[in-house]
Amino acid sequence: MPTPATPAVPGHAEGVSNDEFRAAMSRLAAGVVLVTAQEPPLDPDDPGAPAGEDAGMTATAFLSVSLEPPLVLVSLREGSRMDDLLAEQPLWGVSVLSESQRHIAGRFAMKGRISDRLLFEDIPYARGEVSRAPLVRGALATLECRTEQRVAAGDHTLVIGRVLTAELPSADGRPLLYFQGRYRQLG
């Protein structure tokens, strides 16, 4: 038996408007992470060349993909600074933020924000041993990753990374969540 056709919404062949889609997806609670990377040196052939600047962005579209091998996925807006950076820098880091790190999430999610160098200025972090990416001290977990695959998906790029290191710097604490357009806490 054929199913009834979905009524067309202007600009959307499948019948779902941007507002309807956003409203539905806002009901999905998500953990909050800070994705970070260090720009490659300006002259990669010169081992003494200084490394580039650090970059970071808040993400809620982050998930575990596979245990064997250990893979994770992050969704990046196509053409964003982080998308462009991870297209050339295969090593990156992830800090799973705790509810006490809401200010970090907000800072790296701002539109029209100041330079990344200034954003990192007063945030305690350690450099990843493998990626050299900034990893937030006190995060619930930190991961260092190497890009395995990039997949174009609409207006985003899905970056699949192999997890090279995984640490639990803060055994205590509760996760920072994002739900209905706001940062939230459990309970």
MOCORDA-V883033 format. One record per backbone hydrogen bond with DSSP energy under -1.0 kcal/mol. NH is the residue of the N-H (numbers start at 1). CO is the residue of the C=O. E is the energy in kcal/mol with one decimal. If there is no record, write none. Layout:
<<NH CO E> <NH CO E>>
This chain:
<<9 12 -1.4> <12 9 -3.0> <15 12 -1.3> <21 17 -2.5> <22 18 -2.8> <23 19 -2.6> <24 20 -2.3> <25 21 -2.6> <26 22 -1.9> <27 24 -1.2> <28 25 -1.7> <30 178 -1.8> <32 176 -1.4> <33 59 -2.6> <34 95 -2.2> <35 57 -2.9> <36 93 -2.5> <37 55 -2.0> <39 53 -3.0> <46 43 -1.9> <49 46 -2.1> <52 39 -1.7> <55 37 -2.7> <57 35 -2.1> <59 33 -2.6> <62 60 -1.4> <63 73 -2.2> <65 71 -3.0> <66 71 -1.5> <71 66 -2.2> <72 161 -2.3> <73 63 -2.4> <74 159 -2.1> <75 61 -2.1> <76 157 -2.7> <78 155 -2.4> <80 77 -2.3> <84 80 -2.7> <85 81 -2.6> <86 82 -2.9> <88 85 -1.4> <89 85 -2.7> <92 145 -2.2> <93 36 -3.1> <94 143 -2.3> <95 34 -2.1> <96 141 -3.1> <97 32 -2.0> <99 174 -2.8> <101 98 -2.3> <105 101 -1.7> <106 102 -2.6> <107 103 -2.1> <108 104 -2.1> <119 115 -1.6> <120 116 -2.0> <123 120 -1.7> <126 135 -2.5> <128 133 -2.5> <132 128 -1.4> <135 126 -2.9> <137 124 -2.4> <139 136 -1.4> <140 96 -2.5> <142 167 -2.2> <143 94 -2.5> <144 165 -2.1> <145 92 -3.4> <146 162 -1.9> <147 90 -2.7> <148 160 -3.4> <149 160 -1.7> <151 158 -2.5> <153 156 -3.0> <156 153 -1.8> <157 76 -3.0> <158 151 -3.2> <159 74 -3.0> <160 149 -2.9> <161 72 -2.6> <162 146 -3.1> <163 70 -2.7> <164 144 -3.6> <165 144 -1.3> <167 142 -2.6> <176 97 -1.9> <177 184 -2.3> <178 30 -2.4> <179 182 -2.8> <180 26 -2.7> <182 179 -1.2> <184 177 -3.2>>
